Amino acid sequence: MHRSPGELNDQIGFEFYKRPLLSLKRVAEAENRQVKWIALDAGFASLENLKWIQEKLGAKPIPWPKNNRSREMQHLTSLLEGLRKIFRQIKKDHGDPSPEGLLNDPDYCQKIGEIEAYCKELLESKSAYCQAIGEYLLEVGIHEWFTVYRRRATIEGTFGILKTSYSLLRRSKDQAVPVKGKKNVFKHSALVVNAMQLNALYRILMLQENIGQLKPSLAFGLTSLYLDMGGDSVLD
Amino acid sequence: MKDWSEKLRVRLEAEDRGTKQWSEFFFPDYKAHAFFQAILQNEPAIDHFIQFLIEQRTAVKEPYSGAFLVIVMIFRSFFQINHEYVGKIIGNPQNEILYAQFKRLSNKINISCSHLNVIKRLFGEIKDEFIRFMIKFEEDYISIQQQEVPAYYRAASLQKQEELIPSADRILELVPWLRYFPWAIYEWEDNYSPILMHKLFTWSRLLKLDGCMEIRNALHTEISHSNTGFIYQGQLLGFVKNFPEKSKLYSFFKAMNQFILKDAIASGAQLLIRYNNTEALILTLDSTSIKAQLDDSDLSLGRTKRRTKKRTHKLHIIGDGLGCPL
């Protein structure tokens, strides 16, 4: 089976995501939040991964279907690309629309209808993957899938900021990490990530202070994390 | 910090007698004992982290050290919460002038932060004053600490002291992540000894706060993305997988990430999105490539090609779905 290097990396990487994701779920639940969706690009969108997310996290995976499995998937992704194109046009003409506003657009609704019809066709497919994706998209709803999935792009900005503003990479021609050695690279990267998080947290706190809604947050997770700090089981 | 464990013992005894103000603020679920014990046990990890920050500064010759960025963030938060306190407590006209300059600068940055060049110029102008201010500030505090009862406190009534000095609760309210350095808060609350500030300024000197690049970078990020407000969880999984040393330092990074994320989830309305009148978190998974030379031994091979070879590695990140409002 053909796999792009990125896809392979993502698949392997998902194994490492599992523990942090479970940990995040616990943290969110302790704060009465729910992790409702997990947005994934095609590299992560294997059936096993989707099943794991549903079963272990109780969240809805919002994947971009892999298009290298069959012509059916290629057609589906081209339809989804069409939906994105329509959305971009709406955004260009009328600004960023709300989910409800999107449903008022006839082109958008027509495309949603097309995709739904095709997903129904996929249920008859010989490929188990195509069947499962078709079934899953119908279950979630194309509109919901799209409105959530389009947020995935936000994370690309995170990478960009890390690499440039936070100096994860050197600003010379080679654009590499400015330190050498596995240990140093890890430390540098970890510090950069922490700096970014501190900054983001600081912004939130200042914002909350300005609106007078600061909530001292102390709860679940602190104790167990610190207790485990010396070992390998921080995120267990 | 010398009587730290003794203070803890006294504190916990007081708590058992029914004085639970401290623990109620920190640990409503009454896990205080276990928590403090854990902190005590892991104090070397925190010291290790501080030591590492110092080492990192000298190890990385370029002014792009991640360590330095962390320090900048700490400083910035520190000045933000202390700007009133700082001016009043020193009581030194010279320092007050410097402080006023710093405050003006801060205000100006907040106002005109959309212009990177303005900030660059501003920091260029005040750099020396800024360093002098911090050194002086540190010396003042050392001298205050050396006196058994500082003159300033002698002159002020108890009530006045209470008015002037923010309580530990207030400090924590403003900067919850100071909880990660609980010894500092202990010191603060018990005898108003500004050990946290002392440490911060000591770091600043040790780290030779001599460049403005990082501050500018940090501010630039703030400017560019002040409306996005995302928090993400960077686990650096690609490196963790092969990281040879599962050390306490490594655990500390992970724990710190977790704390920050937890705070963000707990306090950040921005993390929520509304969909069909429900509030829920959306997480995004992604990975990106970074070029890095992971193997030190490449340096000893002596062949130019090998020496300069950079391998591509993956950086995996879990994020939330912010910055792109529905």
Chai-1 contact restraints between the chains, C-beta under 6 A:
chainA,res_idxA,chainB,res_idxB,connection_type,confidence,min_distance_angstrom,max_distance_angstrom,comment,restraint_id
A,N9,B,S287,contact,1.0,0.0,6.0,A-B,restraint_1
A,N9,B,K314,contact,1.0,0.0,6.0,A-B,restraint_2
A,D10,B,S287,contact,1.0,0.0,6.0,A-B,restraint_3
A,G13,B,L237,contact,1.0,0.0,6.0,A-B,restraint_4
A,G13,B,S287,contact,1.0,0.0,6.0,A-B,restraint_5
A,G13,B,H316,contact,1.0,0.0,6.0,A-B,restraint_6
A,F16,B,L237,contact,1.0,0.0,6.0,A-B,restraint_7
A,Y17,B,L285,contact,1.0,0.0,6.0,A-B,restraint_8
A,P20,B,Q235,contact,1.0,0.0,6.0,A-B,restraint_9
A,V27,B,K262,contact,1.0,0.0,6.0,A-B,restraint_10
A,V27,B,I265,contact,1.0,0.0,6.0,A-B,restraint_11
A,A28,B,I265,contact,1.0,0.0,6.0,A-B,restraint_12
A,A28,B,L281,contact,1.0,0.0,6.0,A-B,restraint_13
A,E31,B,I265,contact,1.0,0.0,6.0,A-B,restraint_14
A,E31,B,A266,contact,1.0,0.0,6.0,A-B,restraint_15
A,R33,B,I265,contact,1.0,0.0,6.0,A-B,restraint_16
A,R33,B,L281,contact,1.0,0.0,6.0,A-B,restraint_17
A,Q34,B,A280,contact,1.0,0.0,6.0,A-B,restraint_18
A,V35,B,L281,contact,1.0,0.0,6.0,A-B,restraint_19
A,V35,B,L283,contact,1.0,0.0,6.0,A-B,restraint_20
A,K36,B,A280,contact,1.0,0.0,6.0,A-B,restraint_21
A,W37,B,I282,contact,1.0,0.0,6.0,A-B,restraint_22
A,I38,B,L283,contact,1.0,0.0,6.0,A-B,restraint_23
A,A39,B,T284,contact,1.0,0.0,6.0,A-B,restraint_24
A,L40,B,L285,contact,1.0,0.0,6.0,A-B,restraint_25
A,F44,B,L285,contact,1.0,0.0,6.0,A-B,restraint_26
A,P99,B,L326,contact,1.0,0.0,6.0,A-B,restraint_27
A,R151,B,G321,contact,1.0,0.0,6.0,A-B,restraint_28
A,R151,B,C324,contact,1.0,0.0,6.0,A-B,restraint_29
A,R152,B,T284,contact,1.0,0.0,6.0,A-B,restraint_30
A,T154,B,G321,contact,1.0,0.0,6.0,A-B,restraint_31
A,T154,B,G323,contact,1.0,0.0,6.0,A-B,restraint_32
A,T154,B,C324,contact,1.0,0.0,6.0,A-B,restraint_33
A,I155,B,T284,contact,1.0,0.0,6.0,A-B,restraint_34
A,I155,B,D286,contact,1.0,0.0,6.0,A-B,restraint_35
A,I155,B,G319,contact,1.0,0.0,6.0,A-B,restraint_36
A,T158,B,Y232,contact,1.0,0.0,6.0,A-B,restraint_37
A,T158,B,G319,contact,1.0,0.0,6.0,A-B,restraint_38
A,F159,B,T288,contact,1.0,0.0,6.0,A-B,restraint_39
A,S165,B,N217,contact,1.0,0.0,6.0,A-B,restraint_40
A,S165,B,H220,contact,1.0,0.0,6.0,A-B,restraint_41
A,S165,B,T221,contact,1.0,0.0,6.0,A-B,restraint_42
A,S167,B,Y64,contact,1.0,0.0,6.0,A-B,restraint_43
A,A176,B,K291,contact,1.0,0.0,6.0,A-B,restraint_44
A,A176,B,A292,contact,1.0,0.0,6.0,A-B,restraint_45
A,A176,B,K310,contact,1.0,0.0,6.0,A-B,restraint_46
A,V177,B,I290,contact,1.0,0.0,6.0,A-B,restraint_47
A,V177,B,A292,contact,1.0,0.0,6.0,A-B,restraint_48
A,P178,B,E62,contact,1.0,0.0,6.0,A-B,restraint_49
A,P178,B,Y64,contact,1.0,0.0,6.0,A-B,restraint_50
A,V179,B,V60,contact,1.0,0.0,6.0,A-B,restraint_51
A,K180,B,Q293,contact,1.0,0.0,6.0,A-B,restraint_52
A,G181,B,D296,contact,1.0,0.0,6.0,A-B,restraint_53
A,K182,B,L294,contact,1.0,0.0,6.0,A-B,restraint_54
A,V185,B,A292,contact,1.0,0.0,6.0,A-B,restraint_55
A,V185,B,L294,contact,1.0,0.0,6.0,A-B,restraint_56
A,F186,B,F239,contact,1.0,0.0,6.0,A-B,restraint_57
A,F186,B,F243,contact,1.0,0.0,6.0,A-B,restraint_58
A,H188,B,G66,contact,1.0,0.0,6.0,A-B,restraint_59
A,S189,B,L236,contact,1.0,0.0,6.0,A-B,restraint_60
A,A190,B,F253,contact,1.0,0.0,6.0,A-B,restraint_61
A,L191,B,G66,contact,1.0,0.0,6.0,A-B,restraint_62
A,L191,B,A67,contact,1.0,0.0,6.0,A-B,restraint_63
A,L191,B,V70,contact,1.0,0.0,6.0,A-B,restraint_64
A,V192,B,G66,contact,1.0,0.0,6.0,A-B,restraint_65
A,V193,B,G234,contact,1.0,0.0,6.0,A-B,restraint_66
A,N194,B,V70,contact,1.0,0.0,6.0,A-B,restraint_67
A,N194,B,M256,contact,1.0,0.0,6.0,A-B,restraint_68
A,A195,B,L69,contact,1.0,0.0,6.0,A-B,restraint_69
A,A195,B,V70,contact,1.0,0.0,6.0,A-B,restraint_70
A,A195,B,M73,contact,1.0,0.0,6.0,A-B,restraint_71
A,Q197,B,I260,contact,1.0,0.0,6.0,A-B,restraint_72
A,L198,B,M73,contact,1.0,0.0,6.0,A-B,restraint_73
A,N199,B,M73,contact,1.0,0.0,6.0,A-B,restraint_74
A,A200,B,I231,contact,1.0,0.0,6.0,A-B,restraint_75
A,L201,B,I260,contact,1.0,0.0,6.0,A-B,restraint_76
A,L201,B,D263,contact,1.0,0.0,6.0,A-B,restraint_77
A,L201,B,A264,contact,1.0,0.0,6.0,A-B,restraint_78
A,Y202,B,S77,contact,1.0,0.0,6.0,A-B,restraint_79
A,R203,B,G229,contact,1.0,0.0,6.0,A-B,restraint_80
A,I204,B,G268,contact,1.0,0.0,6.0,A-B,restraint_81
A,K215,B,S267,contact,1.0,0.0,6.0,A-B,restraint_82
A,S217,B,D263,contact,1.0,0.0,6.0,A-B,restraint_83
A,S217,B,A266,contact,1.0,0.0,6.0,A-B,restraint_84
A,S217,B,S267,contact,1.0,0.0,6.0,A-B,restraint_85
A,L218,B,F26,contact,1.0,0.0,6.0,A-B,restraint_86
A,G221,B,K262,contact,1.0,0.0,6.0,A-B,restraint_87
A,T223,B,K31,contact,1.0,0.0,6.0,A-B,restraint_88
A,T223,B,A34,contact,1.0,0.0,6.0,A-B,restraint_89
A,T223,B,F35,contact,1.0,0.0,6.0,A-B,restraint_90
A,L225,B,A255,contact,1.0,0.0,6.0,A-B,restraint_91
A,L225,B,Q258,contact,1.0,0.0,6.0,A-B,restraint_92
A,Y226,B,A38,contact,1.0,0.0,6.0,A-B,restraint_93
A,L227,B,A38,contact,1.0,0.0,6.0,A-B,restraint_94
A,M229,B,N42,contact,1.0,0.0,6.0,A-B,restraint_95
A,M229,B,S251,contact,1.0,0.0,6.0,A-B,restraint_96
A,M229,B,A255,contact,1.0,0.0,6.0,A-B,restraint_97
A,G230,B,K248,contact,1.0,0.0,6.0,A-B,restraint_98
A,D232,B,K246,contact,1.0,0.0,6.0,A-B,restraint_99
A,V234,B,S251,contact,1.0,0.0,6.0,A-B,restraint_100
A,V234,B,K254,contact,1.0,0.0,6.0,A-B,restraint_101
A,V234,B,A255,contact,1.0,0.0,6.0,A-B,restraint_102
